[in-house]
């Protein structure tokens, strides 16, 4: 088990570091392009065209990836590689069909605001096909845990895409979608070239022979006339049906925006930017916590057993950690919600200028800071339940999630009709609220027959609650009085008011939540101090 855990952690770290890099780069790039281009253009690129590319790539390869990566790395790779080459014709098929939908069935943006839309659709469809050409190489690398290759390839392609975008935006801002089309094509070409070059150099090298790598020559990576592995092909089909739903649910709001015309392109652009801004917090703070403690709960408690059948010391430890974790994320979430409300407008003004801080932007970010609180609590409750559920419960839970997601799409459609883009975030809060209710019910049920009640972690001390309420009132008044069009001096007063309130809240936290402070110092700070020495 230990070996497999280290393996999955290595993959996870590789995947996560490239995801984080991708988000940080998008974050910086948006801040830059916002000052040169219209929000309509950014909306078309980040929502409409990116959705075309991700849908084609997903439909063509996701099921193949999952089928070809399950099972061991020891297999007849020639047949697997043949199966993987089928992603290319599939990609061409989906690109043509969806490209026609994007060009003729969807509302075409106004050429004077977003020039060269047709060229953009063609380029993004083509970029999906180019990326699929690297699929056999990607699966081989993934199955043999070449994590560094993946991180280097993704980093190089993201960086080259950025450099090209920035250069073209400065030199030729009137090129419109041509800029992003060229950048996207460069991105996928660099990505595929990294994999191809690596394997051309690696296959047949002494290192490959030493590792007894299953593919001997580059020629073996090209499609041949031997058959495919039928078992894998059948597996692919069943994964396809699952992943089809998963795609609709992960990109749900983008599909609603694209197909149901609930928002104009400018609002889509602002929504996407705020979404990116807000999700950085979740990625940086909550994801690492969830991932490391998922491993912890899965090790300490046995899956599918009741509380009485577990070791009682382990139950006590898990209950204690869960209680403190819930309190930790609750307090981080509350802090973001309370202070996010009064500082959203200022943050957007500094990040993207008046284009973001006027209009719907600030309201969106305010709602998002409330959503972060839901995200925080849901992350921990779900990480505990998914570490404990047995297979039947997981299947049942997946079914519940499916039903929930459809309800979510319907609600987001209606709420967006009534409240504009804020409706999407409200629908997300509703969705998370139901998921939290499901997980807390499971946790309550699990600990019912023991003396522990970890859900008390969701109740902060009265003094601290009072501190949060006062902070919210004071900072809201300060925003009305000093922000954001009264010059830099007023802004500084607004920021210092917030800093004072935050300091007071933290002092209250240190005095009232002593057990939590001890836990944080033991769990997190000691790790970083160890790393430093």
LINTA-V891529 format. One record per backbone hydrogen bond with DSSP energy under -0.5 kcal/mol. NH is the residue of the N-H (numbers start at 1). CO is the residue of the C=O. Records with the same first field share a line. If there is no record, write none. Layout:
BEGIN
NH->CO  CO
END
This chain:
BEGIN
5->1
6->2
7->3
8->4
9->5
10->6
11->7
12->8
13->9
14->10
15->11
16->12
17->13
18->14
19->15
20->16
21->17
22->18
23->19
24->20
25->21
26->22
27->23
28->24
29->25
30->26
31->27
32->28
33->29
34->30
35->32
36->33
37->33
42->38
43->39
44->40
45->41
46->42
47->43
48->43
49->44
50->45
51->47
52->48
53->49
54->50
55->51
56->52
57->53
58->54
59->55
60->56
61->57
62->58
65->61
66->62
67->63
68->64
69->65
70->66
75->73
77->75
80->76
81->77
82->78
83->79
84->80
85->81
86->82  83
87->84
88->85
89->85
90->86
91->87
92->88
93->89
94->90
95->91
96->92
97->93
98->94
99->95
100->96
101->97
102->98
103->99
104->100
105->100  101
106->101
113->110
114->110
115->113
120->116
121->117
122->118
123->119
124->120
125->121
126->122
127->123
128->124
129->125
130->126
131->127
132->128
133->129  130
134->131
135->132
138->134
139->135
140->136
141->137
142->138
143->139
144->140
145->142
146->141
147->145
150->146
151->147
152->148
153->149
154->150
155->151
156->152
157->153
158->154
159->155
160->156
161->157
162->158
163->159
164->160
165->161
166->162
167->163
168->164
169->165
170->166
171->167
172->168
175->172
176->173
177->115
178->175
179->176
180->176
181->177
182->178
183->179
184->180
185->181
186->182
187->183
188->184
189->185
190->186
191->187
192->188
193->189
194->190
195->191
196->192
197->193
198->194
199->195
200->196
201->197
202->198
203->199
205->202
208->202
209->205
210->206
211->207
212->209
213->208
216->214
220->217
221->218
222->219
230->228
233->229
234->230
235->231
236->232
237->233
238->234
239->235
240->236
241->237
242->238
243->239
244->240
245->241
246->242
247->243
248->244
249->245
250->246
251->247
252->249
254->251
255->251
256->252
257->253
258->254
259->255
260->256
261->257
262->256
268->264
269->265
270->266
271->267
272->268
273->269
274->270
275->271
276->272
277->273
278->274
279->275
280->276  277
281->277  278
282->278
283->279
284->280
285->281
286->281
287->282
289->285
290->286
291->287
292->288
293->289
294->290
295->291
296->292
297->293
298->294
299->295
300->296
301->297
304->388
305->302
309->306
310->306  307
315->311
316->312
317->313
318->314
319->315
320->316
321->317
322->318
323->319
324->320
325->321
326->322
327->323
328->324
329->325
330->326
331->327
332->328
333->329
334->330
335->331
336->332
337->333
338->334
339->335
340->336
341->337
342->338
343->339
344->340
347->343
348->344
349->345
350->346
351->347
352->348
353->349
355->352
356->353
357->353
358->354
361->358
364->360
365->361
366->362
367->363
368->364
369->365
370->366
371->367
372->368
373->369  370
374->370
375->371
376->372
377->373
378->374
379->375
380->376
381->377
382->378
383->379
384->380
385->381
386->382
387->383
388->384  385
389->385
394->390
395->391
396->392
397->393
398->394
399->395
400->396
401->397
402->398
403->399
404->400
405->401
406->402
407->403
408->404
409->405
410->406
411->407
412->408
413->409
414->410
415->411
416->412
417->413
418->414
419->415
420->416
422->419
423->420
424->421
425->421
426->422
427->423
428->424
429->425
430->426
431->427
432->428
433->429
434->430
435->431
436->432
437->433
438->434
439->435
440->436
441->437
442->438
443->439
444->440
445->441
446->442
447->443
448->445
450->447
456->453
457->454
458->455
459->456
460->458
465->461
466->462
467->463
468->464
469->465
470->466
471->467
472->468
473->469
474->470
475->471
476->472
477->473
478->474
479->475
480->476
481->477
482->478
483->479
490->486
491->487
492->488
493->489
494->490
495->491
496->492
497->493
498->494
499->495
500->496
501->497
502->498
503->499
504->500
505->501
506->502
507->503
508->504
509->505
510->506
511->507
512->508
513->509
514->512
517->513
518->514
519->515
520->516
521->517
522->518
523->519
524->520
525->520
526->521
528->524
529->525
530->526
531->527
532->528
533->529
END
